Amino acid sequence: MIPYHEIDPVIFRIGPLAVRWYGMMYLLGFGSSFALIRYRLNRERNVMDDAKVEDVFFYLIVGLVVGARVGYMLFYNLGEMIRHPLSIVAVWNGGMSFHGGLIGAVTAGLLFCRKNRILPLPLADIVMITAPIGLAFGRLGNIINGELWGRPTDVPWAMMFPGAGPLPRHPSQLYELALEGVTLFMIMWFTRKRFSLPGQSAGIFLVGYGIFRTTCEFFREPDPQLGFLFGLLTMGQLLSSVMIAAGAYMLFKRRQST
């Protein structure tokens, strides 16, 4: 069994202000994504004027954060939102959904493209190739916080997580970091020139993330307020199946157009 070294979630404090590791991971993810988007757009100026990079990134961040919170409440904690509607803004209590964040970011991106008369699919290809970077930093934040742990197991690399009871568990955060973050980024980066039709990279992301997330969910402890859906699937697997279907449809349509 691998020992879990508990880390203080607060990096440092300045008076009442606490700088936390999880927030730092978000900043690192956004910063890395922004740098790579700017790099790609500088090389593909036919997609969008460089002056609009900051604008589109602002749209995407707002859409991502709002969508992640609203998605979490709708998908994972609907009962609490119905009982206490204001809980939707209580982000300090935790609870962000990747699938909700994706919906929010896509919606914001479409609004930006419509406002600025930009084709959405080429922009989506550039933006989504950076998404695994943010996912990797997010999962690193999860492991630092000792949250979203895996199911009980006796594998040699199992960990004991504070607050997860006396049983050793899968470090599913690391599985997701490796698959949804590192592996998915490498796949998308090294296939970006081979699959160059608009929408193909976005489709690969949707299918790849959906498959990796579905796989990792077999090792991750389901959310206690939901448990298993239909006695078999987790909410993450259900939502990821929709992503796989959407991504496969995009790739099929792109192939038909050739």
Summary of the structure (lengths in Angstrom):
residues: 258
radius of gyration: 18.9
end to end distance: 51.5
largest distance: 60.0
contacts: 823
relative contact order: 0.12
helix: 65%
strand: 6%
